[in-house]
Amino acid sequence: MEGLTKPVYVTKPLLPALDGIVQRLEDIWESGQMTNQGGQHELLQKELKLFLGIDRLELFNNGTIALLLGLKALGLSGEVITTPFTFPATVQALDWNGLTPVFCDIRPDTLNIDPKKIEALITEKTTAILGVHVFGNLCDVERIQEIADKYNLKVIYDGAHVFGTKSGGVPVANYGDMTMFSFHATKLFHTVEGGALAFKDERITEVLRMLRNFGITGPDQVALSGLNGKMNELQAAVGLEVLPLVERERKKRQRLKELYERELTGVPGLRIITNLEGEESSYQYFVIEIDEAGFGCSRNDVHDKLLKRNVSARKYFYPLCSGFEWYSGLQSSRPEHLPNAHMAVDRTLALPFYGALGEWEVERICSFLKQLNAQALIAQ
Ligand code: T4K
């Protein structure tokens, strides 16, 4: 493939027309309320509840802080079973709560935490399971809930990649005790930086609101050790302009995904991490897996060769969280317990995927991958 003249990145933020943003900025200026649950914040919260089909949702300044405070509001202690194949934020939210992650291997097909391996990791210190709906595919929510019910554990989902996802018509946030959404600029829906928690128990609404506002409970009272987790009015204003664009963006991504699938299905040693039957996906990422033996060259080679042609694919989620130095003493970090996670982290590659990406660009990327594969196999 000839190199692309301009760099193509893994994603591009959805940018609403500036007119709408300017109008909202004028409203904010007029009100003088820049943050602390102003009008834009309240409106976005209401619209997101409708869009996501959930009753309880609180907004935060980013997804990491949302998760961190959500775990605190649930009053967890001890150990939390989670996946090593995720963005660092998932386990860092545990760290900041003084919780110990217990790493569980993943399913090789969905790359999500493997419920068959969870029970063996439960001890008297376990208080929760923290699953991640990786790349937009749902965890085995029903099986995980059965295990949690049996051992009286909380279930939390990192839903950074599943904005608007439904399974059999059921919105993703209906599963577990709590789901975190990230509204970072690289996400399908965004507020530049931002995040939210959807949760089941009405009683923690007030706790979450206190926690994200320094633990302040009244004019003269600070009852909890909180922090600043508030979404400001400018973030909320951007979100209100982005939200109406989400469905169209999702449809464009669906078309691009179909094109990628048409072009890449059947390429030896290349597997597409596709969404599951009955799932209405967020189409957050388009991810392939390269098996060096079948494809002819490694994932790292593919990544580097694409980069030379101006295509910036990403090795999400490299390195595994279990490989972080500060977890080296954990029994569950040992590679022999995590064979599928180690395989995935060496093989997965997120290809450019966003609505504004041209079909011709997808075709170029695919023909390059096929050419690379053919050349590598001839050379063997
Ligand atoms: N849990 C999971 C499973 C997550 O994936 C994440 C975040 C979190 C928790 C935490 O949520 P937040 O606290 O972030 O709300 C990006 C994002 O920064 C991060 O939010 C995201 N996951 C992660 C998967 O991706 P990087 O290091 O890949 O970002 P960056 O800056 O390299 O962006 C990727 C590409 O996007 C760039 O090459 C160009 C393009 N881009 C990016 C930005 C920020 C733009 O075109 N414009 C932009 O403004 O982490």
Boltz pocket constraint, residues with backbone or C-beta under 6 A from the ligand:
constraints:
  - pocket:
      binder: B
      contacts: [[A, 9], [A, 10], [A, 11], [A, 12], [A, 13], [A, 62], [A, 63], [A, 64], [A, 65], [A, 86], [A, 87], [A, 89], [A, 90], [A, 132], [A, 158], [A, 160], [A, 161], [A, 181], [A, 182], [A, 183], [A, 184], [A, 185], [A, 186], [A, 194], [A, 195], [A, 312], [A, 314], [A, 316]]
      max_distance: 6.0
